[in-house]
Amino acid sequence: MNYVKNKLRNSIGDQYLNDCMVTFLERDFFLQVSNKDITSRFQIKSHRVKL
C-alpha cells in the first residue's frame, strides 16, 4: 500500500491516484474481470484519450 501511494503520488495527479487506489482497495472485484473484457471495451471506443 505504501509503495503504491508513494510511487503514484510522486508522478501523477490526484484523480489518477484516486483511480488506482480504488482498484487496489477493490481488488477482489477487479480480479473477477477478465483481460479480454477490458480489451474489448477499449476496442469499441471511437476515440483515444491521452492517459
HELIX and SHEET records of a PDB file:
HELIX    1   1 ASN A    2  SER A   11  1                                  10    
HELIX    2   2 ASP A   14  LEU A   25  1                                  12    
HELIX    3   3 ARG A   27  LEU A   31  1                                   5    
HELIX    4   4 ASN A   35  GLN A   43  1                                   9    
END                                                                             
